[in-house]
Amino acid sequence: MTREEFLQEIRETVMTLWADFQILPSIAAAQAAHESGNGQSDLAQNGNALFGIKVANGVCDGPGEPVSFDDPSWTGGVICHLTWEHIDGEDIQVYDTFRIYDSWGASIQDYADYLHVRGLYDAVIGETDYLVAAQALFDAGYATDPNYVERITTLIEEYQLTDWDEEALSASGGSEGATSC
């Protein structure tokens, strides 16, 4: 699946995020494309996980079922998967516990719920400038990659995803302040 095909596949669902959660569609779409390799990553293919949302307090000793996890906010499926983290200035691979879903739509819905209820991401909620929202995600600890903001905003700009923001904001009567490329 090409990036264009992937974005079109998730477009309808991410377009609802502004009206329902005040999350910019461009941010969700770019994160999903980046995090899931356009829906082609192992987590996306086998667990419908587009965002790589981790389960709290998980312990893995390799791929598959976790040894344990303790996350009262999550009652769905969990899998251990190899991932890259940027720790102490170094990129390393580690096994970690990830949420898995029945569908991509469920993954997008959980992403919105996750951002909305955690409190860490309050600066993202209601933000109409994708540059500010991307930086706020990083500042709140969403990703460890020091280039994460650039990766997400480059996708938004390259695929003109701010057009989605303008459409969503306009439909909800809140287009003031939308930032486009």
C-alpha positions, -999 to +999 in steps of 0.1 A: +000+000+000+014+034-009+014+063+015-013+080-006-035+048-005-030+045+032-039+081+039-071+077+018-079+045+037-079+063+071-091+097+059-128+093+068-120+082+103-094+109+111-116+136+097-140+130+126-113+137+152-116+175+152-154+175+158-152+146+183-119+153+202-104+186+189-074+167+174-062+179+140-067+153+113-033+161+098-016+152+131-034+119+135-029+110+098+008+118+098+014+100+130-004+069+118+015+069+085+048+073+102+042+050+132+027+022+111+048+024+079+017+033+060-002+004+076+025-021+066+043-025+099+040-058+117+020-041+145-004-026+119-008-058+100-011-082+129-025-060+156-042-032+137-020-008+157-014+024+138+001+045+166+023+022+186+006+030+219+023+012+247+007-006+276+019+008+310+042-013+332+046-041+307+074-067+309+086-086+278+112-113+274+108-114+236+081-113+209+046-125+216+027-125+249+040-102+276+053-116+308+032-091+327+016-057+325-004-035+348-024-008+330-058-001+344-066+022+315-064-007+290-085-038+289-078-049+252-052-071+237-015-067+243+016-079+224+053-077+229+071-062+199+106-050+191+108-012+188+134+015+185+138+040+213+161+070+216+176+068+251+205+089+265+214+100+229+215+065+215+191+046+193+185+011+207+160-017+201+139-030+229+109-053+234+079-034+247+042-040+253+018-025+228-020-022+226-036-042+197-070-037+181-098-053+161-096-027+134-077+004+122-108+024+132-106+011+167-069+021+168-077+056+157-105+059+183-082+047+210-055+071+199-080+100+203-091+087+237-055+082+248-046+118+239-078+132+253-079+116+288-043+113+298-038+150+307-003+149+293-015+160+259-038+189+268-017+213+247-025+192+216-063+192+222-079+222+205-047+234+189-053+245+153-016+249+143-001+216+133+034+228+140+024+237+176+005+204+180+034+183+168+058+200+191+033+196+220+031+159+214+069+156+215+072+178+245+047+157+264+067+126+257+047+109+230+079+098+212+116+095+220+129+102+185+145+137+186+135+141+149+098+131+155+084+166+151+102+171+118+092+137+105+055+144+113+054+179+100+072+169+068+045+143+061+018+169+068+034+193+044+044+168+017+008+154+015-009+187+021-028+173+051-035+208+064-063+208+037-079+181+059-076+204+089-091+233+071-120+211+059-126+197+095-123+231+111-146+247+086-172+220+090-172+226+128-173+264+124-138+268+138-115+276+109-100+306+126-063+301+133-059+270+111-024+270+097-018+257+063+014+251+043 
